[in-house]
Amino acid sequence: MFFFPIGCLVFLLFAFFLPSLFILAFFHIVSFGFEKLGFSPEATLLILFLILIGSVINIPLTKKKKFYVEKPFFLGLFKEKRLESQGITINLGGAIIPVLISFFFLAKTPLKPVMIATILMAIISYNLARVVPGRGVVLPAFVPPIFSAFFSLILIPEFAAYCSFIAGTLGTLIGADILNLKKIQKVSPGILSIGGAGVFDGIFLVGIVSVFLTAF
């Protein structure tokens, strides 16, 4: 008689439900973060829906250029010319909506400490960011939120949640993405999308995780 080991069954169930647990944890963090920012659960769902839909919309910032590049194939023994496009776009869900939310919060907070925190975050993001061919800008995941929360708690503790979201979002966008555009174009020519990963993009997540950290 064949007996299926109970350990294998537990492992399979864990592997099956693990992605769901990550998704639930992600939405819990997002919901908690927006609750700290004063949004209702309904408004949070609407924002997430708009960001998710907006993640497939890239708005051109520069005129698209066409050019030919030589690509090796068949173990590099042969080369062929391929037509590629080059230009810069900005993602609606991953950049524009988080930036608009940041400006909405900016009207509720004292300007000077928020601007200082944002500038410091831009400097840190620029120095930590690395341009990797084929991947774009790579930034350590949890370093920017930690710094953003730290600066906010030091500079303006009574508005730490708002400040951390603004500094985390705008600072990362400016320091990691915008200031590295020329480097990205040199290393990875093609269509560049600022905030192109939508709801899972670092720009949005840095802001939310920063708010989450100010609660502790």
SULFEN-V189912 format. One record per helix or strand. SS is the DSSP state (@ for helix, = for strand). FROM is the first residue (numbers start at 1). TO is the last residue. If there is no record, write none. Layout:
# SULFEN-V189912
SS&FROM&TO ; SS&FROM&TO
This chain:
# SULFEN-V189912
@&6&36 ; @&41&54 ; =&58&60 ; =&65&73 ; =&78&91 ; @&92&106 ; @&111&128 ; =&130&132 ; =&136&138 ; @&143&155 ; @&157&187 ; =&191&194 ; @&198&200 ; @&202&214
